[in-house]
């Protein structure tokens, strides 16, 4: 990990992926458009659940934004 993201907590995977994407010429992903991870709750006491983001979608969108060559191997 680069020093700036070594202790960044839960957001570390997003920043790690962005760092790798910035360094690459090609990105190979397994991304299924429309996939959403299961809904979650922060704790048992929460009344409402929430829809987490897909880390793969975040990486895919970031790579497209950065105009990287993206190879999606999903069927």
C-alpha positions, -999 to +999 in steps of 0.1 A: +000+000+000+011+036-006+018+055+026-012+077+022-037+048+023-019+025+047-042+033+077-073+046+059-098+021+073-127+008+053-121+031+024-086+015+019-099-008-008-113+020-029-081+041-026-060+010-032-079+002-064-077+038-076-039+037-071-036+005-091-058+018-119-038+050-121-006+029-126-020+005-152-026+006-189-051-022-190-077-032-164-092-067-165-124-070-145-153-095-139-181-070-138-218-078-143-238-047-150-267-042-126-252-064-098-257-051-063-243-066-031-269-077-005-285-050+016-270-044+051-277-028+084-251-009+104-262-026+136-290-047+149-307-016+163-309+002+130-345+004+117-334+007+081-310-011+060-288+003+032-275-007-002-237-008-002-218+000-033-201-026-054-163-022-051-160-037-086-184-011-100-165+017-083-133+005-098-148-001-133-164+034-133-131+050-122-112+032-149-137+044-176-134+079-162-096+078-165-099+065-200-081+032-193-084+001-215-109-020-197-114-057-205-145-072-189-144-110-188-179-114-174-203-134-196 
